[in-house]
């Protein structure tokens, strides 16, 4: 029985690097599309995701060294090395992805600042800058720039909608509802946009504890062909509202 358990442990540590390599590839792919920031200024090919993929892959393969040593020396205590290594690497991965994300948004904010200087009458850089601040969790700053963008935007309904999302993030649900309602009134013939507004207003109502109104808006969005998130529908069902 002990031999079987030891064999099972060894097999687990042989398979573990492969699972970790799969995790590395998924996170690197997510970083590539969501955090495409250059790691070193002037070297656009050197991106956070590329560095992480190379370092992570090398780390996964080095995990086999202590596993093979444990077999040669017949000492499974050596397997504690890859175990602690994996734990530390997972912590490193989370921190690395978080830092790269912040650096990326800080960099694009600087780029939008340049666009704002060069095109002061264009609201789009202001809107993008606001969205970047929202992604960073600096939602109050985001709202300030959304307000500035409204002064020159040719499509203010979209800005108002995005500001509504920002209000949700800081739990100012009544203001979010007002923004989504106004956006719907401004573009009533744009069905896809209106459906999204109904969905997002439904989320604001739900988080504000107004479940009946939330269900009404979610139903309107679905009737217009909008794909409401299954998690949102499950949350509504838990409150007694379902199809």
N, C-alpha and C positions, 0 to 999 in steps of 0.2 A: 504493500500500500504506500509506504514511504517513497519507494522508487517511482511509483506512478505519479505521486504528487510532485516529486522533484522533476520528473520528465515534463509534467504539465507546466510547471513554473518556467522551465527552460524554453519550452515552445512559446509560451506567452511572451517572453523577452525577445525571442526571435521575430515574432510577429509585431511587437510593439513599435519598432522603428518604422515599419511599413505604414501603420496607422498614423503615426506622427508625421510621416512624409506626406500622407494624404491631407492631413490638417494643414501642414505648411503650404501645400499647393493651393488649397482653398483660400486661406488667409491672404496669400500673395496675390491671388486673382482678385480678391475683394479690394485689396489695397491698390492694385493696378487701376481698377476702374473707379474707385471711390476716392483714393488718395494718390493722385498721379503726380505728386510733387517731386521735382528734382532734389536729390539728396545733397548734391554739391552744385552750387550756383555756377553756371557756365557749362555744365556737363548734363545736358538734357537727357542723355541716354542712361545716366546713372540715377535710377529712381529707387525710392524706398522699397518698393515691391521686389525689384531685382536683387537688391542687397539681401533682403530677408530670405528670398527663395534660395540664393546661393548659400548663405550662412546656415539656414535651416536644413537644407539638403545635406550639407557636409556634416552637420551635427547628427542627423539621423543615421548616417552611415558609420560614424565613429562610435555609436552606441553598440555596434557589434563587437568592438574590441573587448570590453569587459565581459560580454556574454561568452565569447570564445575562451577568454581566460578562465572563466568560471568552470567551463567544461574541461579544459586542460588540467587545471589544478584541482578539479573536483571540489570546489568551494563555492557554494551558492551565495555566501555572504557578499561576494564580489558584485552580485547583482544589485546590491543596494546603490552602487555607483550610478548605473543608468536610471534607476528609479528616481533618485534625487535629482539627477540631471534632467530628466523629463519634466519634473515639477518646476525646476528653476527655468527651464526653457519656455514652458507655458506662461509663466509669469513675465518673462522677458518679452514674449510675443505680444501679450496684451499691452505692455508698456510701450513697446516699439510702435505698434499700430496706433496707439493713442497719441504718442508724440508726433508721429508722421502726419497724422490727421490735423493736429493743431498747426504744425508748421505749414502744411499745405494751405489751409484757409488763411493763415496770416500772409502768406505769399500772394494769394490771389486778391486779398484785400488791398495790398500794395499796388497790384496791377490795376485794380478798379479805380484806385485813387488817381493813377496816371490818366486813365480814360476820362475820369470826371474833370480833370484839369483841361484835357484836350477837347472834350465835348461837353461843355457845361450845360448845354440845353437838352442833352440826351438823358432820359430818365433810366435807361436800361442799366448803366453801370451802378447807379444808386440802388436799383432793385437787387442786382447781383451782390453788391456789397452788403446790403441788408440781409440777404439770404445766407451769406457767409457768416455773418455775426450770429445769426440764429443757429447755424450749425455748430458754432463754437460755444453755444449756451449763453451768449451775451445778448439776450433777447431784447432788453431795454434799448440797447444801441441799435439793434435791428429795426425796432419800431420807429426810432428817430429817423433813420434813413428811408424807411418806407414812407413816412410822412413827407420827407423832402421830395421823394420821387413822385408823389401825387401831384406836386405843383407843375410838373412838366410832362407827365405821362400821357401818351395818346390812347392808352388802354387802362385807365384808372381802375376798372373793375378787377383786373388781375392783381394789381398792387393791393387793393383793399382786401381781396381774398387771401393773399399771402400774409398780410398784416393780421388777418383773423386767425391764421394758423399760429402766428407768433403769440397772439393773445392767449390762445389755448395753452401754449407752452409755459406761460407765467400764471396760468389759472385765472385769468380775467375773462371768464366764460361769457358774461353778459356783453362785453365789448366784442368778443369774437362773434357771437350771434348777430349783433348789430351789423358787423362788417359783412358777414356772409349774406344777410338779408339785403343789404344795400347792393352787394355785387350781383345778386340775382335780379334785382330790379333794373340794374344798369345794362345787363346783357340777356334779356329774357328769351331772345330768339336763338341763342347759342346753347343748344340743348346739352351738349357734352359738358360744357362749363357749368351750366345750371345744375346738372345732376351731381357734379362734384361738390358744388356749394351746398346742396341739400345733404350730401353725405357728411361733409365736414361740419355743417351746422348741427347735424344729428349727433356727431361726436361731442361737440360743445355742450349740447343739451344733456347728453348722457353723463358727462363728467360733472355737470351742475346738478345732477339728481333729478332732472326733468325727463323721466324715462318715456312717458307717453308721447311727448313732443319729439323725442329722439327717434322713437319707432316710426312716427309719421314721416319724418324726414328721410329715414333710411328706406322706408317703403316707396316714397316718391322717387328716390334715387334709383332703386331697383327697377321700378316701373319704366324709368327712362333709359334703361339698359346699362346702368352703372353697376360695376362689379363691386359690391360692398364686401369689405374684408370679413372672412369667416369668423375671425375672433370677435369682431364687433357684433355680428349677428348672434354669436354664442353668448356674449355678455348680455345682450338684449333678451335672449331666450331665458337666461337665468333670472331675469327680472319679470318674466311672465309674458314677454312680447315676442311672438314668433308667428311664422306663416302657418 
